[in-house]
Amino acid sequence: MVTLLLDSAHLEVALSATERAAAFHRDAIRVRRDHIVRVQLTDDPWTWLRGVRKPGTIIPNVLAAGTWHSIAGTDFVVVRGRRPGVVIDLSEQAPYQRLLLTTRHGVTLVEALRLDADEQAVPIDDMVAADTERRTGAIRTRPRPATA
């Protein structure tokens, strides 16, 4: 799954080496926060695919990654398996009209976008862990793997 980084000005979609290769995309996707129009949660991101991939990779119900072009606009997609996802609609000034991503932290992303964020980028995974620790008083015992 992609790593989402959110600060007060940008949402960054950091891709793993495998995701970059499958999407034929070299860098992370950075979108200005004020270009985000709407965020929707979905249990089946596959139903949100539209248009044709160009460039990208698709293995039905396994992996869809890359740029999808349609009459409605250009989407950037990273969908893996049958996991829940998020659909992020963007303004016309953004490089894409929509981001379609698999993530289990969609609710946290929606909540974070509603709040005034700090200046420093924070991984969504860390926000989920901190929120869980705050609610349950639990302490994370496993070390987090390093992300590239």
Rosetta constraint file for C-alpha pairs under 8 A:
AtomPair CA 1 CA 78 HARMONIC 7.93 0.50
AtomPair CA 1 CA 80 HARMONIC 7.18 0.50
AtomPair CA 1 CA 102 HARMONIC 6.26 0.50
AtomPair CA 1 CA 103 HARMONIC 6.25 0.50
AtomPair CA 2 CA 13 HARMONIC 6.46 0.50
AtomPair CA 2 CA 14 HARMONIC 5.98 0.50
AtomPair CA 2 CA 15 HARMONIC 5.36 0.50
AtomPair CA 2 CA 16 HARMONIC 6.88 0.50
AtomPair CA 2 CA 19 HARMONIC 7.87 0.50
AtomPair CA 2 CA 78 HARMONIC 7.57 0.50
AtomPair CA 2 CA 101 HARMONIC 7.45 0.50
AtomPair CA 2 CA 102 HARMONIC 7.33 0.50
AtomPair CA 2 CA 103 HARMONIC 7.14 0.50
AtomPair CA 3 CA 13 HARMONIC 5.90 0.50
AtomPair CA 3 CA 14 HARMONIC 5.05 0.50
AtomPair CA 3 CA 15 HARMONIC 6.58 0.50
AtomPair CA 3 CA 123 HARMONIC 6.97 0.50
AtomPair CA 3 CA 124 HARMONIC 7.45 0.50
AtomPair CA 3 CA 125 HARMONIC 7.90 0.50
AtomPair CA 4 CA 11 HARMONIC 7.06 0.50
AtomPair CA 4 CA 12 HARMONIC 5.79 0.50
AtomPair CA 4 CA 13 HARMONIC 4.88 0.50
AtomPair CA 4 CA 14 HARMONIC 6.21 0.50
AtomPair CA 4 CA 123 HARMONIC 5.79 0.50
AtomPair CA 4 CA 124 HARMONIC 5.70 0.50
AtomPair CA 4 CA 125 HARMONIC 7.98 0.50
AtomPair CA 5 CA 11 HARMONIC 5.81 0.50
AtomPair CA 5 CA 12 HARMONIC 4.99 0.50
AtomPair CA 5 CA 13 HARMONIC 6.52 0.50
AtomPair CA 5 CA 14 HARMONIC 7.42 0.50
AtomPair CA 5 CA 121 HARMONIC 5.71 0.50
AtomPair CA 5 CA 122 HARMONIC 5.44 0.50
AtomPair CA 5 CA 123 HARMONIC 4.54 0.50
AtomPair CA 5 CA 124 HARMONIC 6.14 0.50
AtomPair CA 6 CA 10 HARMONIC 6.01 0.50
AtomPair CA 6 CA 11 HARMONIC 4.64 0.50
AtomPair CA 6 CA 12 HARMONIC 6.33 0.50
AtomPair CA 6 CA 117 HARMONIC 7.81 0.50
AtomPair CA 6 CA 121 HARMONIC 5.22 0.50
AtomPair CA 6 CA 122 HARMONIC 5.64 0.50
AtomPair CA 6 CA 123 HARMONIC 6.66 0.50
AtomPair CA 6 CA 124 HARMONIC 7.21 0.50
AtomPair CA 7 CA 11 HARMONIC 6.62 0.50
AtomPair CA 7 CA 117 HARMONIC 5.72 0.50
AtomPair CA 7 CA 118 HARMONIC 6.01 0.50
AtomPair CA 7 CA 119 HARMONIC 5.62 0.50
AtomPair CA 7 CA 120 HARMONIC 5.65 0.50
AtomPair CA 7 CA 121 HARMONIC 4.44 0.50
AtomPair CA 7 CA 122 HARMONIC 6.54 0.50
AtomPair CA 8 CA 33 HARMONIC 7.21 0.50
AtomPair CA 8 CA 116 HARMONIC 6.74 0.50
AtomPair CA 8 CA 117 HARMONIC 4.78 0.50
AtomPair CA 8 CA 118 HARMONIC 5.76 0.50
AtomPair CA 8 CA 119 HARMONIC 5.42 0.50
AtomPair CA 8 CA 120 HARMONIC 7.64 0.50
AtomPair CA 8 CA 121 HARMONIC 7.93 0.50
AtomPair CA 9 CA 32 HARMONIC 5.81 0.50
AtomPair CA 9 CA 33 HARMONIC 5.25 0.50
AtomPair CA 9 CA 34 HARMONIC 7.50 0.50
AtomPair CA 9 CA 119 HARMONIC 7.73 0.50
AtomPair CA 10 CA 30 HARMONIC 6.48 0.50
AtomPair CA 10 CA 31 HARMONIC 5.51 0.50
AtomPair CA 10 CA 32 HARMONIC 4.37 0.50
AtomPair CA 10 CA 33 HARMONIC 4.72 0.50
AtomPair CA 11 CA 30 HARMONIC 5.81 0.50
AtomPair CA 11 CA 31 HARMONIC 5.27 0.50
AtomPair CA 11 CA 32 HARMONIC 6.30 0.50
AtomPair CA 11 CA 33 HARMONIC 6.00 0.50
AtomPair CA 12 CA 28 HARMONIC 6.59 0.50
AtomPair CA 12 CA 29 HARMONIC 5.58 0.50
AtomPair CA 12 CA 30 HARMONIC 4.43 0.50
AtomPair CA 12 CA 31 HARMONIC 6.35 0.50
AtomPair CA 13 CA 28 HARMONIC 5.53 0.50
AtomPair CA 13 CA 29 HARMONIC 4.99 0.50
AtomPair CA 13 CA 30 HARMONIC 6.43 0.50
AtomPair CA 14 CA 27 HARMONIC 7.75 0.50
AtomPair CA 14 CA 28 HARMONIC 4.67 0.50
AtomPair CA 14 CA 29 HARMONIC 6.70 0.50
AtomPair CA 15 CA 19 HARMONIC 5.56 0.50
AtomPair CA 15 CA 20 HARMONIC 5.80 0.50
AtomPair CA 15 CA 27 HARMONIC 7.58 0.50
AtomPair CA 15 CA 28 HARMONIC 5.92 0.50
AtomPair CA 16 CA 20 HARMONIC 6.12 0.50
AtomPair CA 16 CA 147 HARMONIC 7.96 0.50
AtomPair CA 16 CA 148 HARMONIC 6.61 0.50
AtomPair CA 17 CA 21 HARMONIC 6.21 0.50
AtomPair CA 17 CA 148 HARMONIC 7.96 0.50
AtomPair CA 18 CA 22 HARMONIC 6.15 0.50
AtomPair CA 19 CA 23 HARMONIC 5.90 0.50
AtomPair CA 19 CA 65 HARMONIC 7.00 0.50
AtomPair CA 19 CA 78 HARMONIC 7.46 0.50
AtomPair CA 20 CA 24 HARMONIC 5.77 0.50
AtomPair CA 20 CA 25 HARMONIC 5.05 0.50
AtomPair CA 20 CA 26 HARMONIC 5.85 0.50
AtomPair CA 20 CA 27 HARMONIC 7.45 0.50
AtomPair CA 21 CA 25 HARMONIC 6.72 0.50
AtomPair CA 21 CA 26 HARMONIC 7.79 0.50
AtomPair CA 22 CA 56 HARMONIC 6.15 0.50
AtomPair CA 22 CA 57 HARMONIC 5.45 0.50
AtomPair CA 22 CA 65 HARMONIC 5.78 0.50
AtomPair CA 22 CA 66 HARMONIC 6.88 0.50
AtomPair CA 23 CA 55 HARMONIC 6.97 0.50
AtomPair CA 23 CA 56 HARMONIC 4.64 0.50
AtomPair CA 23 CA 57 HARMONIC 6.19 0.50
AtomPair CA 23 CA 65 HARMONIC 4.55 0.50
AtomPair CA 23 CA 66 HARMONIC 3.69 0.50
AtomPair CA 23 CA 67 HARMONIC 7.09 0.50
AtomPair CA 23 CA 77 HARMONIC 8.00 0.50
AtomPair CA 23 CA 78 HARMONIC 7.58 0.50
AtomPair CA 24 CA 55 HARMONIC 6.32 0.50
AtomPair CA 24 CA 56 HARMONIC 5.85 0.50
AtomPair CA 24 CA 66 HARMONIC 6.35 0.50
AtomPair CA 25 CA 66 HARMONIC 7.15 0.50
AtomPair CA 31 CA 35 HARMONIC 6.85 0.50
AtomPair CA 31 CA 36 HARMONIC 7.74 0.50
AtomPair CA 31 CA 94 HARMONIC 6.79 0.50
AtomPair CA 31 CA 95 HARMONIC 7.91 0.50
AtomPair CA 32 CA 36 HARMONIC 7.24 0.50
AtomPair CA 32 CA 94 HARMONIC 7.70 0.50
AtomPair CA 35 CA 90 HARMONIC 5.42 0.50
AtomPair CA 35 CA 91 HARMONIC 5.06 0.50
AtomPair CA 35 CA 92 HARMONIC 7.99 0.50
AtomPair CA 35 CA 93 HARMONIC 7.03 0.50
AtomPair CA 35 CA 94 HARMONIC 6.15 0.50
AtomPair CA 36 CA 88 HARMONIC 6.89 0.50
AtomPair CA 36 CA 89 HARMONIC 6.16 0.50
AtomPair CA 36 CA 90 HARMONIC 4.63 0.50
AtomPair CA 36 CA 91 HARMONIC 6.37 0.50
AtomPair CA 37 CA 88 HARMONIC 7.52 0.50
AtomPair CA 37 CA 89 HARMONIC 5.47 0.50
AtomPair CA 37 CA 90 HARMONIC 5.15 0.50
AtomPair CA 37 CA 91 HARMONIC 6.08 0.50
AtomPair CA 38 CA 88 HARMONIC 5.85 0.50
AtomPair CA 38 CA 89 HARMONIC 5.09 0.50
AtomPair CA 38 CA 90 HARMONIC 7.10 0.50
AtomPair CA 39 CA 86 HARMONIC 6.85 0.50
AtomPair CA 39 CA 87 HARMONIC 5.70 0.50
AtomPair CA 39 CA 88 HARMONIC 4.53 0.50
AtomPair CA 39 CA 89 HARMONIC 6.30 0.50
AtomPair CA 39 CA 110 HARMONIC 6.61 0.50
AtomPair CA 40 CA 86 HARMONIC 5.67 0.50
AtomPair CA 40 CA 87 HARMONIC 5.07 0.50
AtomPair CA 40 CA 88 HARMONIC 6.48 0.50
AtomPair CA 41 CA 84 HARMONIC 7.64 0.50
AtomPair CA 41 CA 85 HARMONIC 6.06 0.50
AtomPair CA 41 CA 86 HARMONIC 4.61 0.50
AtomPair CA 41 CA 87 HARMONIC 6.33 0.50
AtomPair CA 41 CA 106 HARMONIC 6.20 0.50
AtomPair CA 41 CA 107 HARMONIC 7.40 0.50
AtomPair CA 42 CA 84 HARMONIC 5.82 0.50
AtomPair CA 42 CA 85 HARMONIC 5.28 0.50
AtomPair CA 42 CA 86 HARMONIC 5.81 0.50
AtomPair CA 42 CA 87 HARMONIC 7.31 0.50
AtomPair CA 43 CA 83 HARMONIC 6.88 0.50
AtomPair CA 43 CA 84 HARMONIC 4.31 0.50
AtomPair CA 43 CA 85 HARMONIC 6.24 0.50
AtomPair CA 44 CA 48 HARMONIC 7.84 0.50
AtomPair CA 44 CA 82 HARMONIC 6.64 0.50
AtomPair CA 44 CA 83 HARMONIC 7.00 0.50
AtomPair CA 44 CA 84 HARMONIC 5.93 0.50
AtomPair CA 44 CA 85 HARMONIC 6.95 0.50
AtomPair CA 45 CA 49 HARMONIC 7.24 0.50
AtomPair CA 45 CA 79 HARMONIC 6.80 0.50
AtomPair CA 45 CA 82 HARMONIC 7.95 0.50
AtomPair CA 45 CA 83 HARMONIC 7.83 0.50
AtomPair CA 45 CA 84 HARMONIC 6.70 0.50
AtomPair CA 45 CA 85 HARMONIC 5.63 0.50
AtomPair CA 45 CA 86 HARMONIC 7.31 0.50
AtomPair CA 45 CA 87 HARMONIC 7.84 0.50
AtomPair CA 45 CA 100 HARMONIC 7.11 0.50
AtomPair CA 45 CA 101 HARMONIC 7.52 0.50
AtomPair CA 45 CA 102 HARMONIC 7.13 0.50
AtomPair CA 46 CA 61 HARMONIC 7.32 0.50
AtomPair CA 46 CA 79 HARMONIC 7.30 0.50
AtomPair CA 48 CA 87 HARMONIC 7.98 0.50
AtomPair CA 48 CA 100 HARMONIC 7.60 0.50
AtomPair CA 49 CA 68 HARMONIC 7.94 0.50
AtomPair CA 49 CA 100 HARMONIC 7.93 0.50
AtomPair CA 50 CA 68 HARMONIC 6.95 0.50
AtomPair CA 50 CA 69 HARMONIC 7.53 0.50
AtomPair CA 50 CA 70 HARMONIC 6.38 0.50
AtomPair CA 51 CA 68 HARMONIC 5.78 0.50
AtomPair CA 51 CA 69 HARMONIC 5.14 0.50
AtomPair CA 51 CA 70 HARMONIC 4.17 0.50
AtomPair CA 51 CA 71 HARMONIC 7.46 0.50
AtomPair CA 52 CA 68 HARMONIC 5.17 0.50
AtomPair CA 52 CA 69 HARMONIC 5.44 0.50
AtomPair CA 52 CA 70 HARMONIC 6.61 0.50
AtomPair CA 53 CA 57 HARMONIC 7.27 0.50
AtomPair CA 53 CA 58 HARMONIC 7.95 0.50
AtomPair CA 53 CA 66 HARMONIC 6.65 0.50
AtomPair CA 53 CA 67 HARMONIC 5.58 0.50
AtomPair CA 53 CA 68 HARMONIC 4.21 0.50
AtomPair CA 53 CA 69 HARMONIC 6.33 0.50
AtomPair CA 54 CA 66 HARMONIC 7.19 0.50
AtomPair CA 54 CA 67 HARMONIC 5.58 0.50
AtomPair CA 54 CA 68 HARMONIC 5.85 0.50
AtomPair CA 54 CA 69 HARMONIC 6.78 0.50
AtomPair CA 55 CA 66 HARMONIC 5.92 0.50
AtomPair CA 55 CA 67 HARMONIC 5.73 0.50
AtomPair CA 55 CA 68 HARMONIC 7.56 0.50
AtomPair CA 56 CA 64 HARMONIC 7.50 0.50
AtomPair CA 56 CA 65 HARMONIC 5.48 0.50
AtomPair CA 56 CA 66 HARMONIC 3.98 0.50
AtomPair CA 56 CA 67 HARMONIC 5.97 0.50
AtomPair CA 56 CA 68 HARMONIC 7.77 0.50
AtomPair CA 57 CA 63 HARMONIC 7.30 0.50
AtomPair CA 57 CA 64 HARMONIC 5.66 0.50
AtomPair CA 57 CA 65 HARMONIC 5.31 0.50
AtomPair CA 57 CA 66 HARMONIC 6.37 0.50
AtomPair CA 58 CA 62 HARMONIC 7.84 0.50
AtomPair CA 58 CA 63 HARMONIC 5.57 0.50
AtomPair CA 58 CA 64 HARMONIC 4.36 0.50
AtomPair CA 58 CA 65 HARMONIC 6.53 0.50
AtomPair CA 59 CA 63 HARMONIC 5.09 0.50
AtomPair CA 59 CA 64 HARMONIC 6.33 0.50
AtomPair CA 60 CA 64 HARMONIC 7.30 0.50
AtomPair CA 61 CA 80 HARMONIC 7.56 0.50
AtomPair CA 61 CA 81 HARMONIC 5.62 0.50
AtomPair CA 61 CA 82 HARMONIC 6.79 0.50
AtomPair CA 62 CA 79 HARMONIC 7.93 0.50
AtomPair CA 62 CA 80 HARMONIC 5.62 0.50
AtomPair CA 62 CA 81 HARMONIC 4.47 0.50
AtomPair CA 62 CA 82 HARMONIC 7.55 0.50
AtomPair CA 63 CA 78 HARMONIC 7.45 0.50
AtomPair CA 63 CA 79 HARMONIC 5.68 0.50
AtomPair CA 63 CA 80 HARMONIC 4.63 0.50
AtomPair CA 63 CA 81 HARMONIC 6.20 0.50
AtomPair CA 64 CA 77 HARMONIC 6.60 0.50
AtomPair CA 64 CA 78 HARMONIC 5.69 0.50
AtomPair CA 64 CA 79 HARMONIC 5.07 0.50
AtomPair CA 64 CA 80 HARMONIC 6.58 0.50
AtomPair CA 65 CA 76 HARMONIC 7.61 0.50
AtomPair CA 65 CA 77 HARMONIC 5.08 0.50
AtomPair CA 65 CA 78 HARMONIC 4.33 0.50
AtomPair CA 65 CA 79 HARMONIC 6.34 0.50
AtomPair CA 66 CA 76 HARMONIC 5.78 0.50
AtomPair CA 66 CA 77 HARMONIC 5.38 0.50
AtomPair CA 66 CA 78 HARMONIC 6.66 0.50
AtomPair CA 67 CA 74 HARMONIC 6.85 0.50
AtomPair CA 67 CA 75 HARMONIC 5.71 0.50
AtomPair CA 67 CA 76 HARMONIC 4.69 0.50
AtomPair CA 67 CA 77 HARMONIC 6.24 0.50
AtomPair CA 68 CA 74 HARMONIC 5.72 0.50
AtomPair CA 68 CA 75 HARMONIC 5.07 0.50
AtomPair CA 68 CA 76 HARMONIC 6.29 0.50
AtomPair CA 68 CA 77 HARMONIC 7.16 0.50
AtomPair CA 69 CA 73 HARMONIC 6.07 0.50
AtomPair CA 69 CA 74 HARMONIC 4.65 0.50
AtomPair CA 69 CA 75 HARMONIC 6.49 0.50
AtomPair CA 70 CA 74 HARMONIC 6.31 0.50
AtomPair CA 73 CA 96 HARMONIC 7.39 0.50
AtomPair CA 73 CA 97 HARMONIC 5.71 0.50
AtomPair CA 73 CA 98 HARMONIC 7.95 0.50
AtomPair CA 74 CA 96 HARMONIC 5.24 0.50
AtomPair CA 74 CA 97 HARMONIC 5.49 0.50
AtomPair CA 74 CA 98 HARMONIC 6.88 0.50
AtomPair CA 75 CA 96 HARMONIC 5.44 0.50
AtomPair CA 75 CA 97 HARMONIC 5.73 0.50
AtomPair CA 75 CA 98 HARMONIC 4.72 0.50
AtomPair CA 75 CA 99 HARMONIC 5.68 0.50
AtomPair CA 75 CA 100 HARMONIC 7.21 0.50
AtomPair CA 76 CA 96 HARMONIC 6.60 0.50
AtomPair CA 76 CA 98 HARMONIC 6.48 0.50
AtomPair CA 76 CA 99 HARMONIC 4.95 0.50
AtomPair CA 76 CA 100 HARMONIC 6.29 0.50
AtomPair CA 77 CA 99 HARMONIC 5.96 0.50
AtomPair CA 77 CA 100 HARMONIC 4.73 0.50
AtomPair CA 77 CA 101 HARMONIC 5.91 0.50
AtomPair CA 78 CA 100 HARMONIC 6.34 0.50
AtomPair CA 78 CA 101 HARMONIC 4.96 0.50
AtomPair CA 78 CA 102 HARMONIC 6.43 0.50
AtomPair CA 79 CA 85 HARMONIC 7.69 0.50
AtomPair CA 79 CA 100 HARMONIC 7.08 0.50
AtomPair CA 79 CA 101 HARMONIC 5.51 0.50
AtomPair CA 79 CA 102 HARMONIC 5.01 0.50
AtomPair CA 80 CA 102 HARMONIC 6.23 0.50
AtomPair CA 83 CA 102 HARMONIC 6.28 0.50
AtomPair CA 83 CA 103 HARMONIC 7.25 0.50
AtomPair CA 83 CA 104 HARMONIC 7.40 0.50
AtomPair CA 84 CA 102 HARMONIC 5.88 0.50
AtomPair CA 84 CA 103 HARMONIC 6.13 0.50
AtomPair CA 84 CA 104 HARMONIC 6.01 0.50
AtomPair CA 85 CA 100 HARMONIC 7.27 0.50
AtomPair CA 85 CA 101 HARMONIC 5.47 0.50
AtomPair CA 85 CA 102 HARMONIC 3.97 0.50
AtomPair CA 85 CA 103 HARMONIC 4.92 0.50
AtomPair CA 85 CA 104 HARMONIC 6.64 0.50
AtomPair CA 85 CA 106 HARMONIC 6.62 0.50
AtomPair CA 86 CA 99 HARMONIC 7.99 0.50
AtomPair CA 86 CA 100 HARMONIC 6.01 0.50
AtomPair CA 86 CA 101 HARMONIC 5.46 0.50
AtomPair CA 86 CA 102 HARMONIC 6.33 0.50
AtomPair CA 86 CA 103 HARMONIC 6.73 0.50
AtomPair CA 86 CA 106 HARMONIC 5.78 0.50
AtomPair CA 87 CA 98 HARMONIC 6.96 0.50
AtomPair CA 87 CA 99 HARMONIC 5.82 0.50
AtomPair CA 87 CA 100 HARMONIC 4.73 0.50
AtomPair CA 87 CA 101 HARMONIC 6.62 0.50
AtomPair CA 88 CA 98 HARMONIC 5.50 0.50
AtomPair CA 88 CA 99 HARMONIC 4.99 0.50
AtomPair CA 88 CA 100 HARMONIC 6.47 0.50
AtomPair CA 89 CA 97 HARMONIC 6.09 0.50
AtomPair CA 89 CA 98 HARMONIC 4.52 0.50
AtomPair CA 89 CA 99 HARMONIC 6.60 0.50
AtomPair CA 90 CA 94 HARMONIC 6.23 0.50
AtomPair CA 90 CA 96 HARMONIC 6.85 0.50
AtomPair CA 90 CA 97 HARMONIC 4.97 0.50
AtomPair CA 90 CA 98 HARMONIC 5.49 0.50
AtomPair CA 90 CA 99 HARMONIC 7.78 0.50
AtomPair CA 91 CA 97 HARMONIC 6.41 0.50
AtomPair CA 92 CA 96 HARMONIC 7.86 0.50
AtomPair CA 92 CA 97 HARMONIC 6.50 0.50
AtomPair CA 105 CA 109 HARMONIC 6.28 0.50
AtomPair CA 105 CA 124 HARMONIC 7.00 0.50
AtomPair CA 105 CA 125 HARMONIC 7.24 0.50
AtomPair CA 105 CA 128 HARMONIC 7.28 0.50
AtomPair CA 106 CA 110 HARMONIC 6.25 0.50
AtomPair CA 107 CA 111 HARMONIC 6.28 0.50
AtomPair CA 108 CA 112 HARMONIC 5.99 0.50
AtomPair CA 108 CA 124 HARMONIC 7.11 0.50
AtomPair CA 108 CA 127 HARMONIC 7.45 0.50
AtomPair CA 108 CA 128 HARMONIC 6.59 0.50
AtomPair CA 109 CA 113 HARMONIC 6.13 0.50
AtomPair CA 109 CA 124 HARMONIC 6.77 0.50
AtomPair CA 110 CA 114 HARMONIC 6.58 0.50
AtomPair CA 111 CA 115 HARMONIC 6.68 0.50
AtomPair CA 112 CA 116 HARMONIC 7.81 0.50
AtomPair CA 112 CA 117 HARMONIC 7.24 0.50
AtomPair CA 113 CA 117 HARMONIC 7.85 0.50
AtomPair CA 122 CA 126 HARMONIC 6.98 0.50
AtomPair CA 122 CA 127 HARMONIC 7.29 0.50
AtomPair CA 123 CA 127 HARMONIC 6.71 0.50
AtomPair CA 124 CA 128 HARMONIC 6.33 0.50
AtomPair CA 125 CA 129 HARMONIC 6.25 0.50
AtomPair CA 126 CA 130 HARMONIC 6.03 0.50
AtomPair CA 127 CA 131 HARMONIC 6.02 0.50
AtomPair CA 128 CA 132 HARMONIC 6.09 0.50
AtomPair CA 129 CA 133 HARMONIC 6.11 0.50
AtomPair CA 129 CA 140 HARMONIC 7.71 0.50
AtomPair CA 130 CA 134 HARMONIC 6.06 0.50
AtomPair CA 131 CA 135 HARMONIC 6.21 0.50
AtomPair CA 132 CA 136 HARMONIC 6.01 0.50
AtomPair CA 132 CA 137 HARMONIC 7.67 0.50
AtomPair CA 132 CA 138 HARMONIC 7.31 0.50
AtomPair CA 133 CA 137 HARMONIC 4.88 0.50
AtomPair CA 133 CA 138 HARMONIC 4.76 0.50
AtomPair CA 133 CA 139 HARMONIC 6.07 0.50
AtomPair CA 133 CA 140 HARMONIC 7.62 0.50
AtomPair CA 134 CA 138 HARMONIC 7.54 0.50
